[in-house]
C-alpha cells in the first residue's frame, strides 16, 4: 500500500504520467472530512469500499452496478 500526503487542491496521477489512467484530487478538507475528486474514463468503475463489497458478493456480480457508484456530477460538483 502506498501512503502519501496531499494538501487541498493537490493531485495524484494514476498510471503513465504521459497518458494517465486517471487523476485523484483532494477537493476539500473541512475539519475531519476530506472530499476526494476522481477523474477517470467512464468505463472505469469507481466505488466506495462498502458498495464494492456488496457488488462483489451479489449473485449478479458481473452485472453493471446500479446503486452507489461514484460518477462525476453533471454540474462538476
Number of C-alpha atoms within 10 A of each C-alpha: 3 3 5 6 5 11 11 14 13 11 16 14 15 14 11 9 11 7 9 11 14 16 15 16 18 17 16 14 13 8 6 5 8 12 11 14 19 17 16 17 10 9 6 11 13 16 16 10 9 10 16 17 12 13 20 12 10 11 9 10 13 9 9 10 15 7 9 14 14 13 16 13 7 6 5 6 7
